[in-house]
Amino acid sequence: MSGCTPPQAEVNSKVFDTLCTEYLEAMSRSPNRDRLLNQWIPLRSLLPEIHMDLKPWFRPPPELLANRPQTPTAAIAKLLAGNQRLLTSTAECACDELYPHSPPKQTPFGIVLGCSDARAPLELVFDAEPNQLFVVRVAGNVLGDECLGSIEYALYNFQESLRVLVVLGHTGCGAVTAAVRTYLSPKRAAGIAFSRSLRSVVNHILVAVRSAALSMEQVWGIDIHQQPGYPEALVELAVALNAAMTAYQLKLELKAHDLKEPEVVYGVIDLVTSRVVGPPDMESVALSPAPNDPSELVGLGVQLARSHAVTKHMNLIRGPFAGDSTTQG
């Protein structure tokens, strides 16, 4: 497919599907997605009977997974081929503004602190364009000195454009899972204990894990750890509390520097649904304001310990421990 002109409506469905796939792929790579989408919408409305299975870009089909590079040389070649495809597609679309005489000034409206997990591409999750998000990624979205320094750099250099600071965890986080395993069975965490760098990441998260465990005990009783599925439930709760605690810490940092903006919020990416979810149910699309004080964090832990997102991992047949007779299944 050449150029950015949408395919004409006077085509059969098979050809239409092929052209649409090419067009959407080109659109996803183009910095002019908004303009191209405006061309696409009226065309798509002409053929409502044709179903398009539009899957998230970060869920490749099995055949692509099977073609992953097997050697360093192949991996490098794949990266360079990807860059060449970008250059080719932008040339076909005549997207000259992508290559100005000098790079544009950074004007992100948001800072996002997220996890390094390859399944959680932050710009794609928010469908963001270049120069919209200042992204900092680290395992477990922990707030180490380097991450905080990067965020402070953005805060002081992009004050005119910044409006929000997001802390984003994700379901099934490997770093949080490691912290939960360390908390539940310290003797089995020898590999982490002898690695200063890995220990640093886990230590940041252990506070959230401990808080999550206390919340589970308060709601479900001190023997809750004996329930099948408890480790998975603890990971689910700790992921959310880890993001909330980091957001709280960042809010304190902004206050210490007398910065009233940006607003600090947090959420969790559900890797199955691609939703960015938040309290109270961790199922609705939401970004929640950072807690104002430690008591809000305690209340949040208790609230989320009762949520379906956490209890779904366990076969609970009794009500919450703290005098609530509600049955959870």
C-alpha positions as CSV (number, residue, x, y, z in Angstrom):
1,M,0.0,0.0,0.0
2,S,1.5,3.4,-1.0
3,G,0.7,6.7,0.5
4,C,-1.8,7.5,3.2
5,T,-5.0,7.5,1.2
6,P,-7.7,5.2,2.7
7,P,-8.9,2.4,0.4
8,Q,-12.1,3.1,-1.5
9,A,-15.4,1.7,-0.3
10,E,-16.1,0.0,-3.7
11,V,-14.2,-3.1,-3.0
12,N,-15.1,-6.6,-1.9
13,S,-14.7,-7.6,1.8
14,K,-11.6,-9.7,1.3
15,V,-9.7,-7.0,-0.5
16,F,-11.1,-4.5,2.0
17,D,-9.8,-6.5,5.0
18,T,-6.3,-6.7,3.4
19,L,-6.1,-3.0,2.7
20,C,-7.5,-2.1,6.1
21,T,-4.9,-4.2,7.8
22,E,-2.1,-2.4,5.9
23,Y,-3.7,1.0,6.4
24,L,-4.1,0.5,10.2
25,E,-0.5,-0.8,10.5
26,A,0.8,2.3,8.7
27,M,-1.5,4.5,10.8
28,S,-0.2,3.0,14.0
29,R,3.4,3.9,13.1
30,S,2.7,7.4,11.8
31,P,3.0,10.5,14.0
32,N,-0.1,11.7,12.2
33,R,-2.4,9.1,13.6
34,D,-5.1,11.6,14.6
35,R,-5.4,13.0,11.1
36,L,-5.3,9.5,9.5
37,L,-7.9,8.3,12.0
38,N,-10.2,11.1,10.9
39,Q,-10.0,9.8,7.3
40,W,-10.5,6.2,8.5
41,I,-13.7,6.7,10.6
42,P,-16.1,7.8,7.8
43,L,-14.8,5.1,5.5
44,R,-15.3,2.4,8.2
45,S,-18.9,3.6,8.7
46,L,-19.7,2.8,5.1
47,L,-19.1,-0.9,5.7
48,P,-20.5,-1.7,9.2
49,E,-21.2,-5.4,8.2
50,I,-17.5,-6.2,7.9
51,H,-16.0,-7.3,11.2
52,M,-12.4,-6.3,11.9
53,D,-10.5,-8.1,14.6
54,L,-8.3,-5.3,15.9
55,K,-6.0,-6.8,18.6
56,P,-3.7,-4.7,20.7
57,W,-0.4,-4.2,18.9
58,F,1.6,-5.7,21.8
59,R,-0.2,-9.1,21.5
60,P,1.6,-10.6,18.5
61,P,0.1,-13.7,16.9
62,P,1.8,-17.1,17.5
63,E,3.6,-17.1,14.2
64,L,5.4,-13.9,15.2
65,L,6.3,-15.3,18.6
66,A,7.9,-18.3,16.8
67,N,10.0,-16.0,14.7
68,R,11.8,-14.3,17.6
69,P,15.5,-13.8,16.9
70,Q,17.6,-16.7,18.0
71,T,21.1,-15.0,18.0
72,P,22.5,-11.6,18.9
73,T,23.2,-10.9,15.3
74,A,19.6,-11.7,14.3
75,A,18.3,-9.5,17.2
76,I,20.3,-6.5,16.0
77,A,19.2,-7.1,12.4
78,K,15.6,-7.2,13.5
79,L,15.9,-3.9,15.4
80,L,17.6,-2.2,12.3
81,A,14.9,-3.7,10.0
82,G,12.2,-2.2,12.2
83,N,13.8,1.2,12.0
84,Q,14.0,0.9,8.2
85,R,10.3,0.0,8.1
86,L,9.6,3.2,10.0
87,L,11.6,5.3,7.6
88,T,9.9,3.6,4.6
89,S,6.4,4.1,6.0
90,T,7.0,7.8,6.9
91,A,8.4,8.4,3.4
92,E,5.3,6.8,1.8
93,C,3.0,8.9,4.0
94,A,5.0,12.1,3.3
95,C,5.3,12.8,7.0
96,D,7.9,15.5,6.6
97,E,7.2,17.0,10.0
98,L,8.8,13.9,11.6
99,Y,12.1,15.2,10.3
100,P,12.4,18.9,11.0
101,H,15.6,20.8,10.6
102,S,16.1,20.5,14.4
103,P,14.4,18.3,17.0
104,P,11.4,19.9,18.7
105,K,11.5,21.1,22.2
106,Q,10.3,18.5,24.7
107,T,6.7,19.3,25.8
108,P,5.4,16.2,27.6
109,F,2.1,16.6,29.4
110,G,2.7,13.6,31.6
111,I,5.4,11.7,33.4
112,V,4.9,8.0,33.7
113,L,6.9,5.8,36.1
114,G,6.3,2.2,35.1
115,C,7.7,-1.3,35.1
116,S,10.3,-2.5,32.6
117,D,8.1,-5.6,31.8
118,A,8.1,-6.1,28.0
119,R,4.4,-6.9,28.1
120,A,3.5,-3.4,29.4
121,P,4.5,-0.8,26.8
122,L,3.5,2.4,28.5
123,E,3.1,4.6,25.4
124,L,0.9,2.0,23.6
125,V,-1.2,1.5,26.7
126,F,-2.2,5.2,26.7
127,D,-2.1,5.4,22.8
128,A,0.3,8.3,23.2
129,E,2.2,10.0,20.4
130,P,5.9,11.1,20.5
131,N,6.7,14.0,22.8
132,Q,3.6,13.5,25.0
133,L,5.0,11.3,27.8
134,F,8.2,11.4,29.7
135,V,8.6,7.7,30.5
136,V,10.8,6.2,33.3
137,R,10.8,2.4,33.5
138,V,12.4,0.2,36.1
139,A,11.6,-3.3,37.4
140,G,8.7,-3.1,39.9
141,N,8.3,0.7,39.2
142,V,10.3,1.3,42.3
143,L,11.5,4.8,43.2
144,G,15.3,4.5,43.4
145,D,17.6,7.5,43.3
146,E,18.2,7.3,39.6
147,C,14.4,7.2,38.8
148,L,13.7,10.0,41.2
149,G,16.5,12.1,39.6
150,S,15.0,11.5,36.1
151,I,11.6,12.6,37.4
152,E,13.0,15.7,39.1
153,Y,14.7,16.6,35.8
154,A,11.4,16.5,34.0
155,L,9.7,18.4,36.8
156,Y,12.1,21.3,36.6
157,N,12.6,21.4,32.8
158,F,9.0,20.8,31.6
159,Q,6.9,22.8,34.0
160,E,5.0,24.6,31.3
161,S,3.6,21.4,29.8
162,L,3.5,18.9,32.6
163,R,0.1,18.3,34.1
164,V,0.2,14.7,35.5
165,L,2.6,12.3,37.1
166,V,1.5,8.6,36.8
167,V,2.8,5.6,38.7
168,L,1.8,2.5,36.9
169,G,2.1,-1.1,38.1
170,H,0.8,-4.2,36.3
171,T,-0.7,-7.5,37.0
172,G,1.6,-10.5,37.4
173,C,4.6,-8.2,38.1
174,G,7.8,-10.4,38.3
175,A,9.5,-8.0,40.7
176,V,6.5,-7.9,43.1
177,T,6.2,-11.7,42.8
178,A,9.9,-12.0,43.8
179,A,9.3,-9.8,46.8
180,V,6.2,-11.9,47.8
181,R,8.3,-15.1,47.6
182,T,11.0,-13.5,49.7
183,Y,8.5,-12.4,52.3
184,L,6.8,-15.8,52.5
185,S,9.9,-17.9,52.3
186,P,13.1,-16.0,53.1
187,K,15.3,-19.1,53.0
188,R,14.4,-19.7,49.4
189,A,15.5,-16.2,48.4
190,A,19.3,-16.9,48.5
191,G,19.8,-15.9,44.9
192,I,18.4,-12.4,45.7
193,A,20.2,-12.1,49.0
194,F,23.6,-12.5,47.3
195,S,22.8,-9.9,44.5
196,R,23.0,-6.3,45.8
197,S,21.2,-4.9,42.8
198,L,18.3,-7.4,42.8
199,R,18.1,-7.0,46.6
200,S,17.7,-3.3,46.2
201,V,14.6,-3.7,43.9
202,V,13.0,-6.3,46.2
203,N,13.7,-4.3,49.3
204,H,11.8,-1.3,47.8
205,I,8.7,-3.5,47.3
206,L,8.8,-5.5,50.6
207,V,7.1,-2.6,52.4
208,A,4.1,-2.9,50.1
209,V,4.1,-6.7,50.5
210,R,4.1,-6.5,54.3
211,S,1.3,-3.9,54.2
212,A,-0.7,-6.2,51.8
213,A,-0.2,-9.2,54.2
214,L,-1.4,-7.2,57.2
215,S,-4.4,-6.0,55.2
216,M,-5.3,-9.6,54.3
217,E,-5.0,-10.7,57.9
218,Q,-7.2,-7.8,59.1
219,V,-9.9,-8.6,56.6
220,W,-9.8,-12.4,56.4
221,G,-8.1,-13.5,59.7
222,I,-4.6,-14.5,60.7
223,D,-4.8,-17.9,59.1
224,I,-5.5,-16.5,55.6
225,H,-2.0,-17.5,54.5
226,Q,-3.1,-21.1,54.6
227,Q,-5.6,-20.6,51.9
228,P,-4.7,-22.0,48.4
229,G,-4.0,-19.1,46.1
230,Y,-2.9,-16.8,48.9
231,P,0.5,-16.0,47.3
232,E,-1.3,-15.0,44.0
233,A,-3.8,-12.9,46.0
234,L,-0.9,-11.3,47.9
235,V,0.9,-10.4,44.6
236,E,-2.4,-8.9,43.3
237,L,-2.8,-6.7,46.3
238,A,0.9,-5.8,46.7
239,V,1.0,-4.6,43.0
240,A,-1.7,-2.0,43.7
241,L,-0.2,-0.9,47.1
242,N,3.3,-0.7,45.7
243,A,2.0,1.8,43.0
244,A,0.0,3.7,45.6
245,M,2.9,4.0,48.0
246,T,5.2,5.2,45.3
247,A,2.6,7.8,44.3
248,Y,2.4,8.9,47.9
249,Q,6.2,9.3,48.1
250,L,6.2,11.3,44.9
251,K,3.5,13.5,46.2
252,L,5.6,14.2,49.3
253,E,8.6,15.0,47.0
254,L,6.5,17.6,45.1
255,K,5.4,19.1,48.3
256,A,8.9,19.4,49.6
257,H,9.9,21.2,46.4
258,D,6.8,23.5,46.7
259,L,5.4,22.2,43.4
260,K,1.6,22.3,43.1
261,E,1.6,20.6,39.7
262,P,1.6,18.0,38.2
263,E,-1.1,16.0,39.9
264,V,0.1,12.6,41.1
265,V,-2.0,9.5,40.3
266,Y,-1.5,5.8,40.1
267,G,-3.0,2.7,38.5
268,V,-2.4,-0.9,37.4
269,I,-2.3,-2.3,33.9
270,D,-4.2,-5.5,33.5
271,L,-2.1,-7.5,31.1
272,V,-5.0,-9.7,30.0
273,T,-7.5,-6.9,29.2
274,S,-5.0,-4.0,28.5
275,R,-7.1,-1.9,30.9
276,V,-5.6,0.6,33.3
277,V,-7.5,0.0,36.5
278,G,-7.7,1.4,39.9
279,P,-9.6,1.4,43.2
280,P,-12.2,0.6,44.4
281,D,-12.6,-2.6,42.4
282,M,-9.4,-2.7,40.3
283,E,-11.6,-3.6,37.3
284,S,-12.9,-0.2,36.1
285,V,-10.7,2.0,33.8
286,A,-9.3,4.6,36.2
287,L,-6.3,6.5,37.6
288,S,-6.6,7.2,41.3
289,P,-5.2,10.3,43.1
290,A,-2.1,9.6,45.3
291,P,-3.0,9.0,48.9
292,N,-2.7,12.0,51.2
293,D,-1.3,10.3,54.3
294,P,-0.4,6.8,55.7
295,S,-3.9,6.3,57.1
296,E,-5.3,6.4,53.5
297,L,-2.8,3.7,52.5
298,V,-4.0,1.5,55.4
299,G,-7.6,2.0,54.4
300,L,-6.8,1.3,50.7
301,G,-5.2,-2.0,51.7
302,V,-8.3,-3.1,53.6
303,Q,-10.6,-2.0,50.8
304,L,-8.6,-3.8,48.1
305,A,-8.2,-7.0,50.2
306,R,-12.0,-7.3,49.9
307,S,-12.1,-6.7,46.1
308,H,-12.8,-9.4,43.6
309,A,-9.5,-8.8,41.9
310,V,-7.8,-10.2,45.1
311,T,-10.3,-12.7,46.4
312,K,-10.7,-14.4,43.0
313,H,-7.4,-16.2,43.6
314,M,-8.8,-17.9,46.8
315,N,-11.7,-20.1,47.7
316,L,-13.1,-18.0,50.5
317,I,-16.3,-19.4,52.1
318,R,-16.5,-17.0,55.1
319,G,-17.0,-13.3,55.5
320,P,-14.3,-10.8,56.3
321,F,-12.7,-11.3,59.7
322,A,-13.5,-7.8,61.0
323,G,-17.1,-8.5,61.8
324,D,-18.4,-8.5,58.2
325,S,-20.6,-11.5,57.4
326,T,-20.6,-10.9,53.7
327,T,-19.8,-14.1,51.8
328,Q,-17.0,-13.9,49.3
329,G,-16.7,-16.6,46.6
